[in-house]
Amino acid sequence: MAEASPEIYDLAIIGGGINGCGIARDAAGRGARVFLCEQGDFAGATSSASTKLIHGGLRYLEYYEFRLVREALIEREVLLRAAPHIIWPLRFVLPHHKGLRPAWLIRLGLFFYDHLGGRKILPGTASLDLRRSPVGEPLKEEYMRGFEYSDCWVDDARLVVLNALDALRHGAELCPRTVCNSAERHEGAWNVEVMDRQTGDKRSLRARSLVNAAGPWVSEVLSQRLHVNSSERTRLVKGSHIVVPRLFEHDRAYIFQNSDGRIVFAIPYEQDFTLIGTTDEDFDEDPGEVRISSSETEYLVAAVSEYLQRPITTDDVVHSYSGVRPLYDDGAGQAQQATRDYVLSLDDGEGTRPPLLNVFGGKITTYRKLAEHALQKLSSHLQGLSGDWTASATLPGGDFAVGESARLTHTLRQEYPFLTDSWARRLTRSYGTRTRVMLGDARELADMGQHFGADLYEREVVFLMQEEWARCAEDILWRRSKLGLRFNVEDAGALENWMESRLAERESQPKQAKG
């Protein structure tokens, strides 16, 4: 019997971060047959290590990145409408530091920030007397004047998973924990070999177009997996964050100017904590092994303590995380000056070869526009597809109006009386209207199954394993949720053991024959 030909796809994508999953969703929704492989878990690297903001990038105005800022400002409200469960408005307080940027310059920047993006939902900028406002109470007395403006908060890792889910709903095939071993052009298409990292099983497929959205590994994929020489390079920039117990009672975030020209955010985080970040350092090591350094921790502690009446110390840090931003190398002198804009590099031999699209840079706020632009770049090779569609589409669970999250939480508590208010709020902010799918026919706490810690129960764990590709405790505690902040080592280990046992049990069951 002749060997079966490899499957043919319109588009194969390497990388399951926000850009890869965003492109997969957009392409699948247009009717393309899409394959995506990700070497780890979705959002396993940079896309879960952001400052978790949907924002225009106020400081980018200083580097004249007007196109990027305008696009990002427009996207704030597009994404807010698409996913009001995992994205919500947040007001930022910028205290005026007399020794740094002058007040007139800040006012000018905020004027542009208010008007560049056609803002309709979010409130505009306001001036503050910090001596009389509650948001001035945590600050030193010398900070008497400030400004308040709007951006949005996002659960970054869940944003990636929701894009993956929507891509799946539109017919895409997504394979986490699957590495691309090689890809080469052959007879008008890409021959791609991938390997399941858990089983070692290999698979060959063919694709009419290939997208390299490997994030910090984009250059490595080019040279070592695709064997393509390129003059374009990424500039790897490390950004680190720390988490401390809640520093203030109000619901605003702070944006603090630092003497080195950078800014540091202090953001309400997971109800009981404050998130502080970020740093900017060039990085030339393995992106998979990135960790915060003691000097970065001290930098963030000092930057925030400069403003607070009650300074913090490194002993206050309860958690930290780091990520590597794969910025396009534009030759900027300092890491903080390197462009945050994205560059889409198309290699198609002027239409005579199957195309390769390399994704350099980008930021989470503009991922949807990046995906649209990627499909535009590939349009001549992906004929017969429908047009742009994502601007007015909701993500899974986001089919309710902006500002209705509290109402949904209240309704859930009525339908499932065993939920506490904080538990129902977390579920709403994780799953939106999909919460009912997860809770199913549960009518009392016992129906939720085994309790693992905090408000995590067996029913939710099973849901995440079956519906959202979770395979280990880290997937659930730090990407599908942030419950790791509330778990001790023993509880996390017990969850890991339970999941391993469940997976082993599933693998031992005989597979049913198709047809």
C-alpha positions as CSV (number, residue, x, y, z in Angstrom):
1,M,0.0,0.0,0.0
2,A,1.4,3.4,-1.0
3,E,2.2,5.7,1.9
4,A,-0.4,8.4,2.5
5,S,0.6,11.9,1.5
6,P,1.1,14.4,4.4
7,E,-1.9,16.6,5.2
8,I,-2.0,20.0,3.5
9,Y,-2.9,23.2,5.3
10,D,-3.3,26.7,4.0
11,L,-1.2,28.1,6.9
12,A,1.1,26.6,9.4
13,I,2.1,28.7,12.4
14,I,5.1,28.2,14.7
15,G,4.4,29.7,18.2
16,G,1.4,29.8,20.5
17,G,1.8,33.1,22.1
18,I,-0.5,36.0,21.6
19,N,0.6,36.7,18.0
20,G,0.6,33.1,16.9
21,C,-2.9,32.4,18.4
22,G,-4.2,35.7,17.2
23,I,-3.1,34.9,13.6
24,A,-4.6,31.4,13.9
25,R,-7.9,32.7,15.0
26,D,-8.1,35.4,12.3
27,A,-7.1,33.0,9.5
28,A,-9.4,30.2,10.6
29,G,-12.3,32.6,10.9
30,R,-11.7,33.6,7.2
31,G,-12.0,30.0,6.1
32,A,-8.3,29.0,6.0
33,R,-7.2,25.5,7.1
34,V,-4.8,26.3,9.9
35,F,-2.2,24.3,11.9
36,L,-0.4,25.7,14.9
37,C,2.3,24.2,17.0
38,E,3.7,25.5,20.3
39,Q,6.7,24.0,22.0
40,G,5.2,24.5,25.5
41,D,1.9,25.7,26.9
42,F,0.0,28.5,25.3
43,A,1.3,31.8,26.7
44,G,4.1,29.9,28.3
45,A,6.7,32.6,27.8
46,T,6.5,36.3,27.0
47,S,2.7,36.4,26.6
48,S,2.1,35.6,30.3
49,A,4.9,37.8,31.6
50,S,3.6,41.2,30.6
51,T,2.5,44.1,32.8
52,K,-1.0,43.0,31.9
53,L,-2.2,46.2,30.4
54,I,-4.1,47.1,27.3
55,H,-2.7,50.5,26.8
56,G,-1.6,53.0,24.2
57,G,1.8,53.4,25.7
58,L,2.0,56.9,27.0
59,R,5.7,57.0,27.2
60,Y,6.1,56.0,23.5
61,L,4.9,59.5,22.6
62,E,8.4,60.7,23.7
63,Y,9.9,58.5,21.0
64,Y,7.5,59.8,18.4
65,E,5.8,56.4,17.9
66,F,2.6,58.1,17.0
67,R,1.3,55.4,14.6
68,L,1.9,52.7,17.2
69,V,0.2,54.7,20.0
70,R,-2.8,55.6,17.8
71,E,-3.3,52.0,16.8
72,A,-3.0,50.8,20.3
73,L,-5.4,53.5,21.7
74,I,-8.0,52.4,19.1
75,E,-7.5,48.8,20.0
76,R,-8.1,49.4,23.7
77,E,-11.9,49.7,23.2
78,V,-12.1,47.1,20.4
79,L,-10.6,44.5,22.8
80,L,-12.6,45.8,25.8
81,R,-15.8,45.1,23.8
82,A,-14.5,41.7,22.7
83,A,-13.5,40.4,26.1
84,P,-15.1,42.4,28.9
85,H,-14.6,39.5,31.3
86,I,-10.8,39.4,31.1
87,I,-10.3,43.1,30.2
88,W,-11.7,46.0,32.2
89,P,-11.1,49.8,32.5
90,L,-8.5,51.0,34.9
91,R,-7.6,54.6,36.0
92,F,-4.0,55.5,36.3
93,V,-2.6,58.2,38.6
94,L,0.5,60.0,37.6
95,P,2.0,62.1,40.4
96,H,3.9,65.1,39.2
97,H,7.6,64.9,40.2
98,K,9.0,68.4,40.1
99,G,12.5,67.2,39.3
100,L,11.5,65.2,36.2
101,R,9.1,65.9,33.3
102,P,7.5,69.3,33.5
103,A,3.8,69.5,34.1
104,W,3.1,71.2,30.8
105,L,4.8,68.3,28.9
106,I,2.7,65.8,30.8
107,R,-0.5,67.7,30.1
108,L,0.4,67.9,26.4
109,G,1.2,64.1,26.3
110,L,-2.1,63.3,28.0
111,F,-4.0,65.6,25.6
112,F,-2.7,63.6,22.6
113,Y,-3.4,60.4,24.5
114,D,-7.0,61.4,25.0
115,H,-7.6,62.4,21.3
116,L,-5.4,60.2,19.1
117,G,-7.5,57.0,19.4
118,G,-11.1,58.1,19.1
119,R,-12.0,57.2,22.7
120,K,-15.7,56.5,23.3
121,I,-16.0,54.3,26.4
122,L,-13.1,55.3,28.6
123,P,-13.2,58.6,30.6
124,G,-10.6,61.2,29.8
125,T,-7.8,62.8,31.7
126,A,-8.4,64.8,34.9
127,S,-6.1,66.9,37.1
128,L,-5.8,66.0,40.7
129,D,-5.0,67.7,44.0
130,L,-3.3,64.9,45.7
131,R,-3.5,66.7,49.1
132,R,-7.3,66.3,49.0
133,S,-7.8,63.1,46.9
134,P,-7.9,59.6,48.5
135,V,-5.4,58.5,45.8
136,G,-2.8,60.9,47.4
137,E,-3.0,59.3,50.8
138,P,-0.4,56.6,50.2
139,L,2.0,59.1,48.7
140,K,4.7,61.3,50.3
141,E,3.5,64.8,51.1
142,E,5.8,66.4,48.5
143,Y,3.6,65.0,45.7
144,M,0.8,67.5,45.8
145,R,-0.3,67.5,42.2
146,G,-1.1,64.7,39.7
147,F,-3.0,63.6,36.7
148,E,-5.4,60.7,36.1
149,Y,-6.1,59.0,32.8
150,S,-7.6,55.7,31.5
151,D,-6.2,52.5,30.1
152,C,-7.3,48.9,30.6
153,W,-6.2,45.8,32.5
154,V,-6.0,42.4,30.9
155,D,-5.4,38.8,32.0
156,D,-2.8,38.3,29.4
157,A,-2.4,34.5,29.5
158,R,-6.2,34.0,29.3
159,L,-6.3,36.3,26.3
160,V,-4.0,33.9,24.5
161,V,-6.1,30.9,25.5
162,L,-9.3,32.5,24.4
163,N,-7.8,33.3,21.0
164,A,-6.7,29.6,20.8
165,L,-10.2,28.5,21.7
166,D,-11.8,30.7,19.1
167,A,-9.3,29.5,16.5
168,L,-10.3,25.9,17.4
169,R,-14.0,26.8,17.2
170,H,-13.4,28.0,13.6
171,G,-11.6,24.7,12.7
172,A,-7.9,25.4,13.4
173,E,-5.8,22.5,14.7
174,L,-3.7,23.6,17.6
175,C,-1.0,21.5,19.2
176,P,0.7,22.7,22.4
177,R,3.8,20.9,23.7
178,T,4.7,20.2,20.1
179,V,8.0,21.5,18.6
180,C,8.7,22.2,15.0
181,N,11.8,20.1,14.2
182,S,12.2,21.4,10.7
183,A,10.5,23.0,7.7
184,E,11.7,23.3,4.1
185,R,10.3,24.5,0.8
186,H,9.5,21.6,-1.6
187,E,7.3,21.5,-4.7
188,G,5.4,24.7,-4.0
189,A,4.7,24.2,-0.3
190,W,6.4,23.9,3.0
191,N,7.2,20.4,4.3
192,V,7.0,20.7,8.1
193,E,8.0,18.1,10.6
194,V,6.7,18.4,14.2
195,M,7.3,16.3,17.3
196,D,5.1,15.8,20.4
197,R,7.5,16.7,23.2
198,Q,5.7,14.4,25.7
199,T,5.5,11.2,23.6
200,G,8.3,11.8,21.0
201,D,5.9,11.0,18.2
202,K,6.8,12.8,14.9
203,R,4.4,14.0,12.2
204,S,4.8,15.5,8.8
205,L,2.5,18.0,7.1
206,R,2.5,20.4,4.2
207,A,1.5,24.0,4.2
208,R,1.0,26.6,1.5
209,S,2.3,29.3,3.8
210,L,4.4,29.4,7.0
211,V,4.3,31.9,9.8
212,N,7.2,32.1,12.3
213,A,5.7,33.7,15.4
214,A,8.1,32.1,17.9
215,G,8.6,35.2,19.9
216,P,12.0,35.3,21.6
217,W,12.9,32.2,19.5
218,V,12.0,33.7,16.2
219,S,15.7,34.1,15.1
220,E,16.6,30.6,16.4
221,V,13.7,29.1,14.4
222,L,14.9,31.0,11.3
223,S,18.4,29.8,11.5
224,Q,18.2,26.3,13.1
225,R,14.8,25.0,12.1
226,L,14.2,26.6,8.7
227,H,17.8,27.2,7.7
228,V,17.0,30.6,6.4
229,N,19.5,33.4,6.4
230,S,18.1,36.8,7.4
231,S,19.6,40.2,8.0
232,E,16.7,41.1,10.4
233,R,17.3,40.5,14.0
234,T,15.4,40.5,17.3
235,R,16.6,42.5,20.3
236,L,15.8,40.5,23.3
237,V,14.8,42.7,26.2
238,K,14.1,41.4,29.7
239,G,11.3,42.8,31.7
240,S,10.7,41.7,35.3
241,H,7.9,42.3,37.8
242,I,7.4,41.8,41.5
243,V,4.2,41.2,43.6
244,V,3.8,42.5,47.1
245,P,0.8,42.6,49.6
246,R,-1.7,45.3,48.7
247,L,-0.2,48.8,49.1
248,F,-3.3,50.9,48.9
249,E,-7.1,50.4,49.4
250,H,-8.4,52.3,46.4
251,D,-8.9,50.8,42.9
252,R,-6.6,53.1,41.0
253,A,-3.1,52.2,39.6
254,Y,-0.1,54.5,39.8
255,I,2.4,55.3,37.1
256,F,5.6,56.6,38.7
257,Q,8.3,58.5,36.8
258,N,11.9,57.4,37.6
259,S,15.1,59.4,37.5
260,D,16.5,57.3,34.6
261,G,13.7,58.4,32.3
262,R,11.7,55.1,32.7
263,I,8.3,54.6,34.4
264,V,7.2,52.0,36.8
265,F,3.6,50.9,37.4
266,A,2.0,49.9,40.7
267,I,-1.3,48.1,39.9
268,P,-4.0,46.5,42.0
269,Y,-3.6,42.8,41.5
270,E,-5.7,39.8,42.3
271,Q,-7.7,41.7,45.1
272,D,-5.0,41.3,47.8
273,F,-1.8,42.3,46.1
274,T,0.0,45.0,44.1
275,L,1.9,44.3,40.9
276,I,5.0,46.4,40.3
277,G,6.9,46.6,37.0
278,T,8.7,46.6,34.8
279,T,12.4,46.7,34.0
280,D,14.1,47.0,30.7
281,E,17.5,45.1,30.2
282,D,19.1,43.7,27.2
283,F,19.2,39.9,27.4
284,D,21.4,37.4,25.6
285,E,20.7,34.1,27.4
286,D,18.1,31.3,27.0
287,P,14.7,33.0,27.0
288,G,13.3,29.8,28.6
289,E,15.5,30.3,31.7
290,V,14.8,34.0,32.3
291,R,14.6,35.0,36.0
292,I,14.5,38.3,37.9
293,S,17.8,39.4,39.3
294,S,18.4,40.9,42.7
295,S,19.4,44.2,41.1
296,E,16.0,44.3,39.2
297,T,14.1,43.6,42.5
298,E,16.0,46.4,44.2
299,Y,15.4,48.8,41.3
300,L,11.6,48.2,41.4
301,V,11.5,48.5,45.2
302,A,13.5,51.7,45.2
303,A,11.4,53.2,42.3
304,V,8.1,52.7,44.2
305,S,9.5,53.6,47.6
306,E,10.5,57.0,46.2
307,Y,6.8,57.9,46.1
308,L,5.2,56.0,49.0
309,Q,4.9,57.2,52.6
310,R,5.5,53.7,53.7
311,P,8.5,52.4,51.7
312,I,8.6,48.7,50.8
313,T,11.6,46.4,51.0
314,T,12.7,43.3,49.2
315,D,11.3,41.3,52.1
316,D,7.8,42.4,51.0
317,V,8.1,40.5,47.7
318,V,5.8,37.5,47.6
319,H,6.2,36.6,43.9
320,S,8.1,37.7,40.9
321,Y,8.2,36.9,37.2
322,S,10.2,37.8,34.2
323,G,9.7,37.7,30.4
324,V,11.8,38.4,27.3
325,R,10.3,40.8,24.8
326,P,11.4,39.9,21.3
327,L,11.7,43.5,20.0
328,Y,12.7,44.3,16.4
329,D,16.4,45.4,16.5
330,D,16.2,49.0,15.2
331,G,19.7,49.9,16.5
332,A,18.4,52.0,19.4
333,G,21.1,52.8,22.0
334,Q,19.2,51.7,25.1
335,A,16.7,48.9,25.6
336,Q,14.0,51.3,26.8
337,Q,14.3,53.2,23.5
338,A,13.9,50.2,21.2
339,T,10.7,50.3,19.2
340,R,7.7,48.4,20.6
341,D,6.2,48.4,17.1
342,Y,5.9,45.1,15.2
343,V,7.6,44.3,11.9
344,L,6.2,41.6,9.5
345,S,8.9,40.4,7.2
346,L,7.6,38.4,4.2
347,D,10.0,36.1,2.3
348,D,8.3,34.8,-0.8
349,G,10.8,35.3,-3.6
350,E,8.4,37.9,-5.2
351,G,5.6,35.4,-5.4
352,T,7.5,32.4,-6.9
353,R,8.0,30.4,-3.6
354,P,5.7,29.4,-0.8
355,P,5.8,32.4,1.6
356,L,7.4,32.6,5.0
357,L,6.2,35.4,7.3
358,N,8.4,36.3,10.2
359,V,6.9,38.2,13.1
360,F,9.3,40.6,14.9
361,G,8.3,42.6,18.0
362,G,4.8,43.7,18.8
363,K,2.9,44.3,22.1
364,I,-0.2,42.5,23.5
365,T,-2.4,45.5,22.9
366,T,-1.9,45.4,19.1
367,Y,-2.0,41.7,18.5
368,R,-5.3,41.7,16.7
369,K,-4.2,44.4,14.2
370,L,-0.9,42.5,13.8
371,A,-2.9,39.4,12.8
372,E,-5.0,41.4,10.3
373,H,-1.8,42.8,8.8
374,A,-0.3,39.4,8.7
375,L,-3.3,38.0,6.7
376,Q,-3.0,41.1,4.4
377,K,0.6,40.3,3.7
378,L,-0.3,36.7,2.8
379,S,-3.5,37.5,0.9
380,S,-2.1,36.7,-2.5
381,H,-1.1,33.3,-1.3
382,L,-4.3,32.6,0.6
383,Q,-7.0,33.3,-2.0
384,G,-10.6,32.6,-1.6
385,L,-10.8,33.6,2.0
386,S,-13.3,36.1,3.5
387,G,-12.2,39.5,4.7
388,D,-11.4,41.2,8.1
389,W,-13.8,40.1,10.8
390,T,-12.3,40.2,14.3
391,A,-13.0,43.9,15.0
392,S,-16.6,43.3,15.9
393,A,-16.3,39.7,17.2
394,T,-16.3,38.7,20.8
395,L,-13.9,36.1,22.3
396,P,-15.3,33.0,24.1
397,G,-17.2,34.0,27.2
398,G,-17.2,37.7,26.3
399,D,-20.7,37.9,24.9
400,F,-22.0,40.5,27.3
401,A,-21.8,44.3,27.5
402,V,-18.9,46.3,28.9
403,G,-19.7,47.1,32.5
404,E,-22.0,44.2,33.0
405,S,-19.5,42.0,34.8
406,A,-20.9,42.7,38.3
407,R,-24.4,41.8,37.1
408,L,-23.2,38.5,35.7
409,T,-21.4,37.8,39.0
410,H,-24.6,38.5,40.9
411,T,-26.7,36.2,38.6
412,L,-24.2,33.4,39.1
413,R,-24.5,33.7,42.8
414,Q,-28.2,33.3,42.5
415,E,-28.0,30.3,40.2
416,Y,-25.2,28.7,42.2
417,P,-25.8,29.6,45.9
418,F,-22.7,27.8,47.2
419,L,-20.4,30.4,45.4
420,T,-19.0,33.1,47.6
421,D,-18.8,36.6,46.2
422,S,-15.1,36.6,45.6
423,W,-15.2,33.1,44.1
424,A,-18.0,34.1,41.7
425,R,-16.1,37.3,40.8
426,R,-13.0,35.3,39.9
427,L,-15.0,32.9,37.8
428,T,-16.7,35.7,36.0
429,R,-13.3,37.4,35.3
430,S,-11.9,34.1,34.0
431,Y,-14.7,32.5,32.0
432,G,-17.4,35.1,31.6
433,T,-20.6,33.5,30.2
434,R,-18.6,30.2,29.9
435,T,-18.7,29.9,33.7
436,R,-22.1,28.2,33.5
437,V,-20.5,25.6,31.1
438,M,-17.8,24.9,33.7
439,L,-20.2,24.7,36.7
440,G,-22.7,22.7,34.8
441,D,-25.2,20.9,37.0
442,A,-23.5,21.6,40.3
443,R,-26.1,22.6,42.9
444,E,-24.0,22.3,46.1
445,L,-20.4,22.5,47.1
446,A,-20.1,18.7,47.2
447,D,-20.8,18.7,43.4
448,M,-17.6,20.5,42.8
449,G,-15.5,17.5,43.8
450,Q,-12.1,17.5,45.5
451,H,-10.9,20.7,47.0
452,F,-7.3,21.6,46.1
453,G,-6.8,24.9,47.8
454,A,-8.1,28.5,47.7
455,D,-11.4,28.2,45.7
456,L,-10.1,25.6,43.2
457,Y,-12.1,22.4,43.0
458,E,-12.0,19.3,40.9
459,R,-14.7,20.3,38.5
460,E,-12.8,23.4,37.4
461,V,-9.5,21.5,37.1
462,V,-11.2,18.9,34.9
463,F,-12.8,21.6,32.8
464,L,-9.4,23.2,32.2
465,M,-7.8,19.9,31.3
466,Q,-10.6,19.0,28.9
467,E,-11.4,22.4,27.4
468,E,-8.3,24.5,27.7
469,W,-5.3,22.2,27.2
470,A,-4.0,22.4,30.8
471,R,-1.7,19.5,31.7
472,C,0.2,20.4,34.9
473,A,-0.4,22.5,38.0
474,E,1.7,25.4,36.7
475,D,-0.7,25.7,33.7
476,I,-3.6,26.1,36.0
477,L,-2.1,28.0,38.9
478,W,-0.1,30.6,36.9
479,R,-1.6,30.8,33.4
480,R,-5.3,29.7,33.4
481,S,-5.5,31.5,36.8
482,K,-3.2,33.3,39.3
483,L,-4.2,31.0,42.2
484,G,-0.6,30.2,42.7
485,L,-0.5,33.3,44.8
486,R,-2.8,31.6,47.3
487,F,-1.3,28.0,47.1
488,N,1.4,26.7,49.3
489,V,4.0,24.2,48.0
490,E,2.2,21.2,49.5
491,D,-1.2,22.1,47.9
492,A,0.5,22.7,44.5
493,G,2.2,19.4,44.7
494,A,-1.0,17.6,45.5
495,L,-2.7,19.2,42.5
496,E,0.2,18.2,40.3
497,N,0.0,14.6,41.5
498,W,-3.8,14.5,41.0
499,M,-3.4,15.8,37.4
500,E,-0.6,13.3,36.6
501,S,-2.8,10.5,37.9
502,R,-5.8,11.7,35.8
503,L,-3.7,12.0,32.7
504,A,-2.2,8.5,33.2
505,E,-5.7,7.1,33.7
506,R,-6.8,8.7,30.5
507,E,-3.8,7.4,28.5
508,S,-4.4,3.9,29.8
509,Q,-7.9,3.7,28.4
510,P,-8.2,2.0,25.0
511,K,-8.9,4.5,22.2
512,Q,-12.2,4.0,20.4
513,A,-11.9,3.2,16.7
514,K,-13.4,5.9,14.4
515,G,-16.3,5.1,12.1
